[in-house]
């Protein structure tokens, strides 16, 4: 897919897919943490206020996966370090 879209030079849909995949992974991580979500956020450097507001929110995991707290705890850089490939990478000309 990457080679096909590289030829087509259509990066914006690939960037959106990359964002969606990372958001989905944040959603799964939040679900996996369960009641320990507050502790996990604090362990990853999220402020007390943000961690508290996120962990006590009545919203579901999908909606919370787009919060600043989860973006700070699980940044895109972390997923790159874990080996998640990016579909929309800039090619050197």
C-alpha positions, 0 to 999 in steps of 0.5 A: 500500500505504501508503494502504491500511494507513494506513486500516486502522491496522495499523502493526506489520506495516509496521514489521516489513517496514521492518526486514526491508527494511533488513536485506536491504539490509545483507545486500546491502551486506555481500555487495558489500563482500566481502573489503573488509568490515573496511575498510568497517566501520572507515571507517563508525566501527565499532570495531576489535573489532566490525569484526574479529569481524564480518569473520572470522565464519563466519556468512553475510551474512543472519545478519551483517546483524543484527549491531551492527557492520552496524547501526552502519555502515548505520543506518536514518537512512542509508537515509532519507537515501538516499531509502528510504521508510518504510511505517510512518510516524506520521501527525499527527492 
